Amino acid sequence: MNISIVGTGYVGLVSGACFAEMGIDVTCVDIDEKKIGRLLSGEVPIYEPGLDDLVRRNVEAGRLHFTTDLSSCLDQVEVVFSAVGTPPDEDGSADLRYVLEVARTFGRNINKYTILVTKSTVPVGTSKKVKAVIQEELDKRGVQIPFEVASNPEFLKEGAAIKDFMSPDRIVVGTESERAQRLLSRLYRPFLVNNFRIYFMDIPSAEMTKYAANAMLATRISFMNDIANLCDEVGADIDMVRKGIGTDARIGNKFLYAGCGYGGSCFPKDVRALARTGREYGSPMRIIEAVEAVNERQKEIVVRKLAAELGDLRGRTVALWGLAFKPETDDMREAPALVAIDRLTCAGAVVRVYDPAAMDECRRRVGDAVVYCSDMYEAVVDADALVLLTEWKQFRLPSWTVIRKVMANPLVIDGRNIYDKAELVAEGFTYKAIGK
Ligand code: UDX
């Protein structure tokens, strides 16, 4: 089977490499010539554990190809996946420019029955627009070529993307015909050994499923952050509460960790987009609007805690451990670290940062607003406070004795609740966490 995947971001590249691993011939397409150039020379432009090897292996086996020209491979493929970006507009709605551009190229160049499957997270109703654009291009050409659109949202997590793609909890596919269903279930059959479920449904339901899933997960986080902040006030411990409720099978114990807010390329964008869809259709999403507001405020929590301990932050030195929005990625999109850096530098603090993977990304985003340190221990030198923002493994069990010696003031703000309060207090630190 031959397929093509447009967009070589996280979703596109991971999907492409994983399909190729299953013996499918995959052509990955991107308009970014530099990116394709790097991929052709064997360089993977994103940080994702295991992806380098997977890409290299499949390129060498001749199953994974890269090009900047979608039209050049359309005659050989039956299915085209569109996994291009949908960056948020100023008003929070998804910018569909790239999605519709793929549809246009598709309509201009197909010569036989082909399915265009949207993998990008797009607002409900987008597939209709995609279909209309393709039809418009076919009409311009004056040809009648059968085609179909389908929706196949992707649920993979950064940092665990390959595992998630290879053994997904479920696969959701929205189609309009049995023919498309047959083709797509054949394409996903190699993954069946892992006993996963594939759900075929109508296209609007598939589009909605993706938003509902991400919004539900984001809701759990904002809910727990709200409860944690109240725990702080009433003297309760959020970790106890989490265990207490998570053992109820109806609630489940996952995604209940309070912290300094969620970030990333999906939750913030999707929550806003869903709220917007609700407003557009006159069906306001009150919970979702609150989830977003709680999260925005939660990203400032470490700075509020710092100010409560240190008073005026002007001239104070603050060390930040972790810049990426979560461990095992260099991605800083909507990361709580960006809010912390902004608020701290505006307040006149000196910010010293360290992250195992996101230092270059941070430089690109904030330039020399902060001091870049070569390791976690260098970051805390002369610091008035250490703030943990991302729970990378290497931050989990540091040598507190060493840190205590080099810090100017022994204050630790644990934005992810990973440290043992008793241990830090015994080492002479003032320890503040979220909801404990
Ligand atoms: C998410 C979804 O999990 C995935 O299904 C979807 O396809 C894309 O969006 P991702 O953005 O890679 O994936 O990150 P995820 O691991 O889900 O974490 C998102 C954010 O939530 C991180 O900032 C993380 O720190 C935060 N989080 C997660 C919490 O604050 N508490 C939790 O309990 C879990």
Residues whose N, C-alpha, C, O or C-beta is under 5 A from the ligand:
A	BS01	UDX	E154 F155 L156 K157 E158 I221 F255 L256 Y257 G259 G261 Y262 G263 G264 S265 C266 F267 F325 K326
